[in-house]
Amino acid sequence: MSTDSISKLEKLVAGYRQAARGQADLKKYTCYAITYHSTAIEGSTLTEGQVYSLLDQDIPAKNKPFAEQQMVVDHHKALAYTLNKATENAPITELLIREIGGMVVKNTGSIYNTALGTFDSARGDYRLVNVHAGARLFPDFSKVPALMKTLVKDMANRQATAKTFKEKCEAAFYAHYQFVSIHPFADGNGRTSRLLMNYILTLFDLPVFFVFKSSRISYIMALEKARKTGNLQPFYDFMFRQYKKFLEAGVKGSVAASTGATKGI
């Protein structure tokens, strides 16, 4: 993304903050929207209105799988925990990441019995099996502990050295990309990667946001292009565009209005 585009995006952040003043429910509805889009990307079929009703009024969605509703509730609780820890300026550690990952699948995770031992995804245990998504094979499970140690160090270093708006955003996007590329858990990796991104944005006092459900295919393509080439710029560019889309919606109105939160979609 060009310097001019980054400058415009930074101005959008200022505009978003200005628009947010006087909107007491903006943070709440932003979190509902984050949960809706993140779980929808991972297969939840609940509509926006159903997600908001479930989280805001504890009204279950009719004719929707119970597991999908648990996915939504788990994600929302994990998001609240993540943002609270970031607000407290808690250091990025493997334990914190595993706590977040466990919360994401608290009620949908499983206990796995393997030849190398038992692990529980709902407790944030690293996988002891190999996983893939389509043709994409993720790192061998034996490499996960070392890769996560390296990632935690990298995240801390980038947090400490990022000074400009662009560097801060890219530190968050880097954590997102690297985590989902390692895929340390048996389930919930995509949701957790996006929570880590928002954790870092919150540490930098920047607005949190989400990858739009409608952009799912482009999102996957950007991840794959970065993996195939070893160049993260395509992924960074995609994420900056998503951030811009989110901020523009917030400047024009509240996130609640722009995503249908008050319309019962």
C-alpha positions as a LaTeX table, in Angstrom:
\begin{tabular}{lrrr}
\hline
Residue & $x$ (\AA) & $y$ (\AA) & $z$ (\AA) \\
\hline
Met1 & 0.00 & 0.00 & 0.00 \\
Ser2 & 1.35 & 3.41 & $-0.98$ \\
Thr3 & 2.44 & 6.08 & 1.47 \\
Asp4 & $-0.48$ & 8.24 & 0.36 \\
Ser5 & $-2.95$ & 5.40 & 0.99 \\
Ile6 & $-1.50$ & 4.80 & 4.44 \\
Ser7 & $-1.81$ & 8.51 & 5.21 \\
Lys8 & $-5.47$ & 8.45 & 4.16 \\
Leu9 & $-6.06$ & 5.37 & 6.29 \\
Glu10 & $-4.48$ & 7.06 & 9.29 \\
Lys11 & $-6.83$ & 10.00 & 8.78 \\
Leu12 & $-9.73$ & 7.55 & 8.68 \\
Val13 & $-8.67$ & 6.29 & 12.12 \\
Ala14 & $-8.94$ & 9.84 & 13.43 \\
Gly15 & $-12.31$ & 10.23 & 11.74 \\
Tyr16 & $-13.52$ & 6.94 & 13.19 \\
Arg17 & $-12.55$ & 8.03 & 16.69 \\
Gln18 & $-14.40$ & 11.29 & 16.18 \\
Ala19 & $-17.49$ & 9.48 & 14.90 \\
Ala20 & $-17.35$ & 7.11 & 17.87 \\
Arg21 & $-17.71$ & 9.91 & 20.38 \\
Gly22 & $-21.20$ & 10.01 & 21.76 \\
Gln23 & $-21.98$ & 6.50 & 20.54 \\
Ala24 & $-22.05$ & 4.61 & 23.80 \\
Asp25 & $-22.88$ & 1.27 & 22.20 \\
Leu26 & $-20.28$ & 1.40 & 19.44 \\
Lys27 & $-17.77$ & $-0.80$ & 21.25 \\
Lys28 & $-20.41$ & $-3.37$ & 22.12 \\
Tyr29 & $-21.74$ & $-3.60$ & 18.57 \\
Thr30 & $-18.25$ & $-3.64$ & 17.13 \\
Cys31 & $-17.53$ & $-6.72$ & 19.24 \\
Tyr32 & $-20.78$ & $-8.33$ & 18.10 \\
Ala33 & $-19.79$ & $-7.63$ & 14.49 \\
Ile34 & $-16.30$ & $-9.06$ & 15.01 \\
Thr35 & $-17.84$ & $-12.24$ & 16.40 \\
Tyr36 & $-20.39$ & $-12.48$ & 13.59 \\
His37 & $-17.86$ & $-12.09$ & 10.77 \\
Ser38 & $-15.14$ & $-14.25$ & 12.34 \\
Thr39 & $-17.46$ & $-17.18$ & 13.07 \\
Ala40 & $-19.20$ & $-16.82$ & 9.71 \\
Ile41 & $-15.83$ & $-17.13$ & 7.97 \\
Glu42 & $-15.36$ & $-20.41$ & 9.85 \\
Gly43 & $-18.75$ & $-21.83$ & 8.86 \\
Ser44 & $-21.36$ & $-20.45$ & 11.25 \\
Thr45 & $-24.70$ & $-19.94$ & 9.49 \\
Leu46 & $-26.20$ & $-17.58$ & 12.08 \\
Thr47 & $-27.30$ & $-14.29$ & 10.57 \\
Glu48 & $-26.12$ & $-10.96$ & 11.94 \\
Gly49 & $-29.43$ & $-10.41$ & 13.66 \\
Gln50 & $-29.33$ & $-13.87$ & 15.23 \\
Val51 & $-25.81$ & $-13.26$ & 16.55 \\
Tyr52 & $-26.78$ & $-9.92$ & 18.08 \\
Ser53 & $-29.94$ & $-11.39$ & 19.63 \\
Leu54 & $-28.01$ & $-14.31$ & 21.06 \\
Leu55 & $-25.27$ & $-12.13$ & 22.55 \\
Asp56 & $-27.36$ & $-9.13$ & 23.56 \\
Gln57 & $-30.57$ & $-10.77$ & 24.75 \\
Asp58 & $-29.57$ & $-14.43$ & 25.17 \\
Ile59 & $-32.16$ & $-15.45$ & 22.59 \\
Pro60 & $-31.15$ & $-18.68$ & 20.80 \\
Ala61 & $-31.34$ & $-18.72$ & 17.02 \\
Lys62 & $-34.18$ & $-20.85$ & 15.71 \\
Asn63 & $-33.37$ & $-23.77$ & 13.42 \\
Lys64 & $-29.62$ & $-23.29$ & 13.77 \\
Pro65 & $-27.18$ & $-25.98$ & 15.00 \\
Phe66 & $-26.46$ & $-25.76$ & 18.72 \\
Ala67 & $-22.73$ & $-26.13$ & 18.04 \\
Glu68 & $-22.75$ & $-23.02$ & 15.85 \\
Gln69 & $-24.44$ & $-21.04$ & 18.61 \\
Gln70 & $-21.83$ & $-22.27$ & 21.07 \\
Met71 & $-19.15$ & $-21.18$ & 18.61 \\
Val72 & $-20.57$ & $-17.66$ & 18.65 \\
Val73 & $-20.81$ & $-17.47$ & 22.45 \\
Asp74 & $-17.30$ & $-18.89$ & 22.89 \\
His75 & $-15.82$ & $-16.42$ & 20.43 \\
His76 & $-17.50$ & $-13.46$ & 22.07 \\
Lys77 & $-16.15$ & $-14.44$ & 25.50 \\
Ala78 & $-12.68$ & $-15.02$ & 24.06 \\
Leu79 & $-12.80$ & $-11.61$ & 22.37 \\
Ala80 & $-13.77$ & $-9.87$ & 25.61 \\
Tyr81 & $-10.94$ & $-11.65$ & 27.43 \\
Thr82 & $-8.44$ & $-10.76$ & 24.68 \\
Leu83 & $-9.31$ & $-7.07$ & 24.63 \\
Asn84 & $-9.30$ & $-6.88$ & 28.43 \\
Lys85 & $-5.81$ & $-8.40$ & 28.58 \\
Ala86 & $-4.60$ & $-5.97$ & 25.92 \\
Thr87 & $-6.08$ & $-3.05$ & 27.84 \\
Glu88 & $-4.13$ & $-4.27$ & 30.87 \\
Asn89 & $-1.02$ & $-4.30$ & 28.65 \\
Ala90 & $-0.46$ & $-7.97$ & 29.48 \\
Pro91 & 2.69 & $-9.35$ & 27.82 \\
Ile92 & 2.34 & $-11.67$ & 24.86 \\
Thr93 & 3.16 & $-15.18$ & 26.05 \\
Glu94 & 2.48 & $-18.71$ & 24.88 \\
Leu95 & 0.27 & $-19.17$ & 27.95 \\
Leu96 & $-1.87$ & $-16.19$ & 27.02 \\
Ile97 & $-2.23$ & $-17.40$ & 23.43 \\
Arg98 & $-3.18$ & $-20.88$ & 24.63 \\
Glu99 & $-5.75$ & $-19.41$ & 27.02 \\
Ile100 & $-7.31$ & $-17.45$ & 24.16 \\
Gly101 & $-7.22$ & $-20.47$ & 21.84 \\
Gly102 & $-8.86$ & $-22.66$ & 24.46 \\
Met103 & $-11.62$ & $-20.13$ & 25.06 \\
Val104 & $-12.38$ & $-19.93$ & 21.33 \\
Val105 & $-13.37$ & $-23.63$ & 21.32 \\
Lys106 & $-14.41$ & $-23.93$ & 24.97 \\
Asn107 & $-17.67$ & $-25.72$ & 24.17 \\
Thr108 & $-16.89$ & $-27.07$ & 20.72 \\
Gly109 & $-13.37$ & $-28.44$ & 21.21 \\
Ser110 & $-12.45$ & $-32.09$ & 21.61 \\
Ile111 & $-10.12$ & $-34.40$ & 23.48 \\
Tyr112 & $-7.82$ & $-36.20$ & 21.06 \\
Asn113 & $-6.20$ & $-39.53$ & 21.84 \\
Thr114 & $-3.11$ & $-40.12$ & 19.72 \\
Ala115 & $-0.17$ & $-42.51$ & 19.71 \\
Leu116 & 1.91 & $-39.71$ & 21.23 \\
Gly117 & $-0.53$ & $-38.83$ & 23.96 \\
Thr118 & $-3.79$ & $-37.05$ & 24.69 \\
Phe119 & $-4.48$ & $-33.37$ & 24.13 \\
Asp120 & $-7.54$ & $-31.20$ & 24.70 \\
Ser121 & $-8.21$ & $-28.40$ & 22.23 \\
Ala122 & $-10.63$ & $-26.76$ & 24.70 \\
Arg123 & $-7.71$ & $-26.25$ & 27.07 \\
Gly124 & $-5.48$ & $-24.67$ & 24.45 \\
Asp125 & $-3.22$ & $-27.69$ & 24.10 \\
Tyr126 & $-0.98$ & $-27.72$ & 21.05 \\
Arg127 & $-1.94$ & $-30.38$ & 18.54 \\
Leu128 & $-0.23$ & $-33.76$ & 18.45 \\
Val129 & $-1.56$ & $-34.52$ & 14.98 \\
Asn130 & $-0.87$ & $-33.09$ & 11.55 \\
Val131 & $-3.54$ & $-30.90$ & 9.99 \\
His132 & $-4.37$ & $-29.52$ & 6.57 \\
Ala133 & $-6.87$ & $-27.22$ & 4.91 \\
Gly134 & $-7.62$ & $-28.38$ & 1.39 \\
Ala135 & $-4.27$ & $-28.87$ & $-0.30$ \\
Arg136 & $-2.47$ & $-26.78$ & 2.32 \\
Leu137 & $-0.49$ & $-28.91$ & 4.78 \\
Phe138 & 0.56 & $-27.05$ & 7.91 \\
Pro139 & 3.86 & $-27.61$ & 9.79 \\
Asp140 & 4.42 & $-30.99$ & 11.39 \\
Phe141 & 3.08 & $-31.05$ & 14.94 \\
Ser142 & 6.56 & $-31.75$ & 16.29 \\
Lys143 & 7.66 & $-28.31$ & 15.08 \\
Val144 & 4.80 & $-26.38$ & 16.70 \\
Pro145 & 6.37 & $-25.69$ & 20.14 \\
Ala146 & 9.56 & $-24.22$ & 18.64 \\
Leu147 & 7.62 & $-22.23$ & 16.04 \\
Met148 & 5.37 & $-20.75$ & 18.72 \\
Lys149 & 8.34 & $-19.75$ & 20.87 \\
Thr150 & 9.81 & $-17.94$ & 17.86 \\
Leu151 & 6.48 & $-16.28$ & 17.07 \\
Val152 & 6.07 & $-14.96$ & 20.61 \\
Lys153 & 9.56 & $-13.44$ & 20.46 \\
Asp154 & 8.87 & $-11.93$ & 17.04 \\
Met155 & 5.58 & $-10.44$ & 18.22 \\
Ala156 & 7.24 & $-8.89$ & 21.26 \\
Asn157 & 10.08 & $-7.47$ & 19.15 \\
Arg158 & 7.72 & $-6.00$ & 16.58 \\
Gln159 & 5.57 & $-4.50$ & 19.32 \\
Ala160 & 8.63 & $-2.87$ & 20.85 \\
Thr161 & 10.05 & $-1.49$ & 17.60 \\
Ala162 & 6.92 & $-0.43$ & 15.70 \\
Lys163 & 6.74 & 3.36 & 15.73 \\
Thr164 & 4.68 & 4.47 & 12.74 \\
Phe165 & 1.01 & 3.74 & 12.08 \\
Lys166 & 2.00 & 1.46 & 9.18 \\
Glu167 & 4.50 & $-0.47$ & 11.30 \\
Lys168 & 1.96 & $-0.96$ & 14.08 \\
Cys169 & $-0.66$ & $-2.29$ & 11.69 \\
Glu170 & 1.82 & $-4.58$ & 10.00 \\
Ala171 & 2.93 & $-5.93$ & 13.40 \\
Ala172 & $-0.69$ & $-6.95$ & 14.01 \\
Phe173 & $-1.10$ & $-8.41$ & 10.51 \\
Tyr174 & 2.20 & $-10.28$ & 10.86 \\
Ala175 & 1.01 & $-11.99$ & 14.04 \\
His176 & $-2.25$ & $-12.89$ & 12.30 \\
Tyr177 & $-0.47$ & $-14.39$ & 9.29 \\
Gln178 & 2.26 & $-16.26$ & 11.15 \\
Phe179 & $-0.08$ & $-17.75$ & 13.73 \\
Val180 & $-2.56$ & $-19.10$ & 11.22 \\
Ser181 & 0.35 & $-20.41$ & 9.12 \\
Ile182 & 1.67 & $-22.39$ & 12.10 \\
His183 & $-1.84$ & $-23.66$ & 12.95 \\
Pro184 & $-0.80$ & $-24.77$ & 16.46 \\
Phe185 & $-4.25$ & $-25.97$ & 17.52 \\
Ala186 & $-6.49$ & $-28.72$ & 16.22 \\
Asp187 & $-9.31$ & $-26.20$ & 15.81 \\
Gly188 & $-10.00$ & $-22.48$ & 16.14 \\
Asn189 & $-6.78$ & $-21.25$ & 14.53 \\
Gly190 & $-8.40$ & $-18.72$ & 12.20 \\
Arg191 & $-10.52$ & $-17.19$ & 14.93 \\
Thr192 & $-7.56$ & $-17.06$ & 17.30 \\
Ser193 & $-5.30$ & $-15.46$ & 14.68 \\
Arg194 & $-7.77$ & $-12.62$ & 14.21 \\
Leu195 & $-8.08$ & $-12.16$ & 17.97 \\
Leu196 & $-4.29$ & $-11.87$ & 18.24 \\
Met197 & $-4.35$ & $-9.23$ & 15.52 \\
Asn198 & $-6.88$ & $-7.19$ & 17.49 \\
Tyr199 & $-4.91$ & $-7.78$ & 20.67 \\
Ile200 & $-1.92$ & $-6.04$ & 19.13 \\
Leu201 & $-3.99$ & $-3.23$ & 17.62 \\
Thr202 & $-5.46$ & $-2.60$ & 21.09 \\
Leu203 & $-1.97$ & $-2.51$ & 22.61 \\
Phe204 & $-1.19$ & 0.26 & 20.12 \\
Asp205 & $-4.46$ & 2.05 & 20.96 \\
Leu206 & $-5.76$ & 1.53 & 17.43 \\
Pro207 & $-9.36$ & 0.57 & 16.52 \\
Val208 & $-10.08$ & $-3.14$ & 16.32 \\
Phe209 & $-11.76$ & $-4.51$ & 13.19 \\
Phe210 & $-12.72$ & $-7.67$ & 11.35 \\
Val211 & $-12.26$ & $-9.45$ & 8.04 \\
Phe212 & $-15.60$ & $-9.17$ & 6.29 \\
Lys213 & $-17.48$ & $-12.41$ & 5.70 \\
Ser214 & $-18.09$ & $-11.31$ & 2.11 \\
Ser215 & $-14.30$ & $-11.14$ & 1.59 \\
Arg216 & $-13.65$ & $-14.74$ & 2.69 \\
Ile217 & $-12.42$ & $-15.99$ & $-0.69$ \\
Ser218 & $-10.14$ & $-12.99$ & $-1.23$ \\
Tyr219 & $-8.86$ & $-13.45$ & 2.32 \\
Ile220 & $-7.91$ & $-17.08$ & 1.68 \\
Met221 & $-6.32$ & $-16.16$ & $-1.65$ \\
Ala222 & $-4.21$ & $-13.43$ & 0.00 \\
Leu223 & $-3.00$ & $-15.88$ & 2.65 \\
Glu224 & $-2.14$ & $-18.49$ & 0.03 \\
Lys225 & $-0.33$ & $-16.02$ & $-2.21$ \\
Ala226 & 1.80 & $-14.89$ & 0.73 \\
Arg227 & 2.59 & $-18.50$ & 1.64 \\
Lys228 & 3.52 & $-19.51$ & $-1.89$ \\
Thr229 & 5.77 & $-16.52$ & $-2.54$ \\
Gly230 & 7.13 & $-15.92$ & 0.95 \\
Asn231 & 6.17 & $-12.27$ & 0.44 \\
Leu232 & 3.67 & $-11.00$ & 3.02 \\
Gln233 & 2.91 & $-7.77$ & 1.14 \\
Pro234 & $-0.17$ & $-9.18$ & $-0.68$ \\
Phe235 & $-1.62$ & $-10.16$ & 2.68 \\
Tyr236 & $-0.74$ & $-6.81$ & 4.23 \\
Asp237 & $-2.37$ & $-4.98$ & 1.32 \\
Phe238 & $-5.54$ & $-7.06$ & 1.68 \\
Met239 & $-5.73$ & $-6.40$ & 5.40 \\
Phe240 & $-5.20$ & $-2.66$ & 4.94 \\
Arg241 & $-8.11$ & $-2.65$ & 2.47 \\
Gln242 & $-10.30$ & $-4.48$ & 4.98 \\
Tyr243 & $-9.30$ & $-2.01$ & 7.69 \\
Lys244 & $-10.19$ & 0.87 & 5.34 \\
Lys245 & $-13.59$ & $-0.66$ & 4.58 \\
Phe246 & $-14.33$ & $-1.07$ & 8.29 \\
Leu247 & $-13.20$ & 2.45 & 9.20 \\
Glu248 & $-15.17$ & 4.05 & 6.37 \\
Ala249 & $-18.32$ & 2.29 & 7.60 \\
Gly250 & $-17.64$ & 3.58 & 11.10 \\
Val251 & $-17.10$ & 7.14 & 9.93 \\
Lys252 & $-20.33$ & 7.14 & 7.92 \\
Gly253 & $-22.32$ & 5.80 & 10.86 \\
Ser254 & $-21.99$ & 3.37 & 13.72 \\
Val255 & $-20.76$ & $-0.15$ & 13.10 \\
Ala256 & $-24.11$ & $-1.29$ & 14.46 \\
Ala257 & $-25.97$ & 0.51 & 11.70 \\
Ser258 & $-23.54$ & $-0.40$ & 8.93 \\
Thr259 & $-23.68$ & $-4.12$ & 9.74 \\
Gly260 & $-27.38$ & $-4.32$ & 10.42 \\
Ala261 & $-27.15$ & $-4.68$ & 14.20 \\
Thr262 & $-30.14$ & $-2.44$ & 14.80 \\
Lys263 & $-32.16$ & $-3.79$ & 11.91 \\
Gly264 & $-32.56$ & $-7.39$ & 13.05 \\
Ile265 & $-31.22$ & $-8.78$ & 9.80 \\
\hline
\end{tabular}
